[in-house]
Amino acid sequence: MHRRRIVFTGPFDPDLCDGVSNSTIDLLRFFRSRGHDTFIISFMHNNDLTRQRLAPGKGILNTKTLSKGVNYWNYSINDINIYYEVLPLSRDEMLSGNPMAIDHYMRKIKEHPDSYFLTVDTDSTCLSVHSILGTSSAHIICSPTNTIDWLRHNALIQSMLRKRTVFTRSKLSQEELFKTFNINSHVWPSFIDPARHKFPRSKNGKRKIGYYSAGPHKGDSIVYSLIGELPDCHFVIMGNDFQNIQNLPNVTFLGQTTDLSSFYGEISLLLVPSLKAEGFPRVIMEGAINGIPAIANKIGGIPDAMGDSGVLIEMESIEKMVENYKTAIYDLLNDQKKYEVYSDRAIKRAEKYKLEVEKISTDYDNKFF
């Protein structure tokens, strides 16, 4: 292994409120532990949320401002240098190769010669820039459903990916990429730092159930039904997309919080009722680190992520799945011995996963970086 400069380019949330940004930070921290220099370059679309993020972060990690302007923030998190700038473009323009976005990325990327670059998911802009510049780069697919739908309509991007190193989060995604687009890839599960995701557990969380909402495809309809049908259970919901639940008596709505202890430190069970296939939902592993079993739909990479540390629900009608979730929830919450078995399995699953990812990551570092 030799020391390199590794640079992530693409959408990034300074508050680390989404899975891709969290995974990016944990991966770059791993690279730093291996002796590499690490950077993030992110140009973002202009709306209220992205402009709010120009304010200093809320202290999840050690944040140090290097320089700051009206539209940009150059700072570091644990010695990872991050450049974040908002451009007067829409989200679609930022991702689809708008000339202004391409120009800004090209100028900033040229400040990092002889680096190895990482891109992610449906970011046509950064893929195009790296193809034009001929940089050494790899593409990471974290959200397989969205990325595969995007690829179906973009033969040029398919061609770009066939010529570079591609990483996926699960074997399922790897097989789908090859079968559908003849794109070869390597399975690299999400790097999750236990030190950032383990929290003291509240003694008041015995009947609290957690759910992370990132859109209807995550299973909002199932959770909404469960809230109404399980008034004796309290639901703690994180995310920005769930509607009409803020005033319900058995719901604590955290929104897009950066305080993960208010979620994982308070709940006993985690719901992952995804209606679309996911590559590797890291929320399952974040819960497992804290000994929190998951009840989740049997779809996509969820069974691989969970192992035997939770309860899988077969994909059926919404009504039938709601009934099956109710049964599984009461089964675990009302049987302390069974709950402790699953909690112990979750902790062991997280420990095993950590060792697996560290080995894979070390092997890939030696091979590709």
Buried (B, 14 or more C-beta within 10 A) or exposed (E): EEEBBBBBBBBBBBBBBBBBBBBBBBBBBBBBEBEBBBBBBBBBBBEEBBEEBBEEBEEBBEBEEEEBEEBBBBBBBBEBBBBBBBBEBEEEBBBBBBEBBBEBBBEBBEEBEEBBBBBBBBBBBBBBBBBEEEBBBBBBBBBBBBBBEBBEEBEEBBEBBEEBBBBBBBBBBBEBBEEEBEBEBBBBBBBBBBEBBBBEBBEEBEBBBBBBBBEEBBBBBBBBBBBEEBEEBBBBBBBBEBEEBEEBEBBBBBEBBBEBBBBBBBBBBBBBBBBBBBBBBBBBBBBBBBBBBBBBBEBBBBBBBBBEBBBBBEEEEEEEBBBBBBEBBEEBBEEEEEBEBBBEBBBBBBEEBBEEBEEBBEEBBEEEB
